[in-house]
Amino acid sequence: MIDGVKIKKLRIIPDERGRLMEMVRSDDEDFTRFGQVYMTTAYPGVVKGWHYHKKQYDQMVVIAGMMKIVLFDNRGKSKTAGELLEVFAGLHNPVRLTIPPGVCHGFKNIGTQESIVINTVSEPYNYDNPDEHRIDPHDNDIPYDWNRKDG
């Protein structure tokens, strides 16, 4: 596990009307602060990543489809520097993934339909000076291959 990363199994409460799933609560032990909530999607097979933040914490929940979320600890002084973590999240594994600043992350839609991610972040997006630092998903120094691993 990468230092500072948290994975919380989310509880789905179904009844005859539908279902309810709490994603983020202000009294969760890993909640930092509220900046904004946004939704992003990916079409089947699409990779979105890599990027990291210098100040922002992400709290990601995949609410539709299945995603392979990959993290790489790019923090030189971290006790888990250089470690990778794959998390399969979504319909078949409802979890909230808390990603601290400095940890590179990206995701790939591994399903056959558009996947939807809800992200509650600690900082509002600053259009003039965004805290979003991008790295090419395929041409980089991160020791990870986004291709499916059959076998």
Buried (B, 14 or more C-beta within 10 A) or exposed (E): EBBBBBBBEBEEEEEEEEEEEEBBEEEBEBBBEBBEEEEEEBEEEEBBBBBBBEEBBBBBBBBBBBBBBBBBBBBEEBEBBEBBBEBEBBBEBBBBBBBBBBBBBBBBBBBEEEBBBBBBBBBEEEEEEEBEEEBEBEEEEBEBEBEEEEE
